[in-house]
Structure formats: structure tokens, C-alpha cells
Amino acid sequence: MRRYAEKGLDAFTNCRVVAGTAETTMLATDSIDIVTVAHALHWFNIPATKQEFARILRPSGWVAVIQNSGTRRTEFEREYLGLKKRHS
């Protein structure tokens, strides 16, 4: 995933991809405004990740977790999952 990010983000000169993990980001203490996680949280060591995120986030920082459960309860969810299946 890191190599994919590096390739896709190379045009953004203020973006830097580092060789780290959720538990050991290699980022400076109190240096981050927001941490985002999408569909990867299940791979993390949660206690160690919480500690690392608390370390790197500024006092007013946020963590945003984006997770798609893939339910089919509503018509929208059924249509959305069908769209993903057809085009993925």
C-alpha cells in the first residue's frame, strides 16, 4: 500500500510517505492535526495504535475512521454494493 501511495501522491510536493506502521509512525510528537484510517483498522494492534496516535496528534487533533460494513439494509446500500460489484 505504501508503494501505491507513493506512486499516486508523487505530484503532491508537500506530501511525504514514510516507512512506518500504525503502531510506530516515525512522526514527530504533537505534529499531526488529523489521522485517517480507512478499511485497515482490523490489522492494527489497537492498544499500541491508540498510544501512537495520542503521541503524534496535536492537543486538538482528530482521528477519523472510515469503515464500510457492506450491509444491505436500505435500497441505497443495495444499489451501492451492486455498483461496486459491477465496477470493481
Order of alpha helices (4+ residues) and beta strands (2+ residues): alpha-beta-alpha-beta-alpha
